Amino acid sequence: MRATVMYSAGDVRIENVPDAKIVEPTDAVLRVTYASICGSDWSGWSSA
C-alpha cells in the first residue's frame, strides 16, 4: 500500500509500505477515508 511518511521537517515522502495485518488479538486494521493535518503538524513540516 502507499503511505505518507514524515522523516523530518520538510522531508515528507509517499512510499510503498507493507500492507497492514493483524498480528496480535488486540490489533485492528482501519480504512482511512479522509485525513487532514493540524496546525502543529503543519508548522513542523514547513519549518525546513
Phi, psi and omega in degrees: 000162178262143182217152172271124183240124179259112180273319179195178180302123180083354181246082180243129185229149170263123185227156170277128180231161178299146176299143176294144178214158179275125180248314181255155179299339181267001180283159175215148174247126183247147173260120179269122180256333177220146177213160177212179180233137181270167184300323181290326175293316182298317182293327177290324181285321188271002185273005181286000000 
